[in-house]
Amino acid sequence: MPVIVVATITPLPEHRDEVRDALQGAVGPVHGEDGCELYALHENDDRFVMIERWASAAALQTHSTESAGLQKLNADLKGKLQGPPDVVILNPVPAGEPAKGAL
């Protein structure tokens, strides 16, 4: 069963552009990781939100503990955020039309 992750990253205002660049730079390497089905960056005025879908909990665990891209991203973000990212891990509850009712 896939696992969905919603990670909210709130940059310090003076580091917004650097944080965006670091997040964008992480996307390509993470897309190449086994089990990555979606790793998509979104933003509004004060935060970035990464929506992720992993093929399994094991794939997410490997990403969380062994990903060179994630390790580089964490180093690049050090001192540039208002606090730690808010990471929520979710299990899908499909409903309605299959193509519209689940990520």
C-alpha positions as CSV (number, residue, x, y, z in Angstrom):
1,M,0.0,0.0,0.0
2,P,1.4,3.4,-0.9
3,V,2.2,5.9,1.9
4,I,1.5,9.7,1.5
5,V,3.7,12.3,3.1
6,V,2.9,16.0,3.5
7,A,5.9,18.0,4.6
8,T,5.5,21.7,5.4
9,I,8.7,23.8,5.4
10,T,8.6,27.4,6.7
11,P,11.6,29.4,5.7
12,L,12.9,32.4,7.5
13,P,11.8,35.3,5.3
14,E,15.3,36.4,4.5
15,H,16.2,32.8,3.3
16,R,13.0,32.1,1.2
17,D,14.8,32.1,-2.2
18,E,17.6,29.9,-0.8
19,V,15.1,27.4,0.7
20,R,13.2,27.3,-2.6
21,D,16.4,26.6,-4.5
22,A,17.5,23.8,-2.1
23,L,14.0,22.2,-2.3
24,Q,14.0,22.3,-6.1
25,G,17.5,20.9,-6.2
26,A,16.4,17.9,-4.1
27,V,13.5,16.9,-6.4
28,G,15.6,15.3,-9.2
29,P,17.7,13.1,-6.9
30,V,14.6,12.0,-4.9
31,H,12.7,11.2,-8.1
32,G,15.4,8.6,-8.8
33,E,15.0,6.8,-5.5
34,D,13.4,3.3,-5.5
35,G,9.8,3.6,-4.4
36,C,9.3,7.3,-5.1
37,E,6.0,7.7,-6.9
38,L,5.5,11.4,-6.3
39,Y,7.7,14.2,-4.9
40,A,6.1,17.5,-5.8
41,L,6.9,20.9,-4.4
42,H,4.2,23.6,-3.8
43,E,4.3,27.0,-2.2
44,N,2.3,29.9,-0.9
45,D,3.4,33.3,0.6
46,D,5.1,31.9,3.7
47,R,5.8,28.2,3.3
48,F,6.6,25.3,1.0
49,V,4.7,22.0,1.0
50,M,6.1,18.8,-0.4
51,I,3.5,16.2,-1.3
52,E,5.0,12.8,-1.6
53,R,3.8,9.3,-2.4
54,W,6.0,6.3,-1.7
55,A,5.3,2.8,-2.9
56,S,5.5,1.4,0.6
57,A,6.5,2.2,4.2
58,A,9.8,0.5,3.5
59,A,10.5,2.8,0.6
60,L,9.8,5.8,2.8
61,Q,12.0,4.4,5.6
62,T,14.9,4.0,3.1
63,H,14.3,7.6,1.9
64,S,14.2,8.9,5.4
65,T,17.4,7.1,6.6
66,E,19.6,6.6,3.5
67,S,18.7,9.3,0.9
68,A,21.8,11.3,-0.1
69,G,19.4,13.8,-1.6
70,L,17.5,14.3,1.7
71,Q,20.8,14.5,3.6
72,K,22.1,17.2,1.3
73,L,18.7,19.0,1.6
74,N,18.8,18.9,5.4
75,A,22.3,20.4,5.3
76,D,21.3,23.1,2.8
77,L,18.3,24.1,5.0
78,K,20.2,24.3,8.3
79,G,19.7,27.7,9.9
80,K,17.2,28.9,7.2
81,L,13.9,27.6,8.6
82,Q,11.6,29.0,11.3
83,G,11.6,25.5,12.9
84,P,11.8,21.9,11.9
85,P,9.6,20.8,9.0
86,D,6.2,19.5,9.9
87,V,6.0,16.1,8.4
88,V,2.7,14.1,8.4
89,I,2.6,10.5,7.2
90,L,-0.7,9.3,5.9
91,N,-2.3,6.1,4.6
92,P,-4.7,6.6,1.7
93,V,-8.4,6.1,2.1
94,P,-9.6,5.8,-1.5
95,A,-13.1,7.1,-2.1
96,G,-15.2,8.1,-5.1
97,E,-13.6,7.8,-8.6
98,P,-10.3,5.9,-8.4
99,A,-8.4,8.5,-10.5
100,K,-9.7,11.3,-8.3
101,G,-10.1,9.8,-4.9
102,A,-6.5,9.0,-4.1
103,L,-3.0,10.4,-4.7
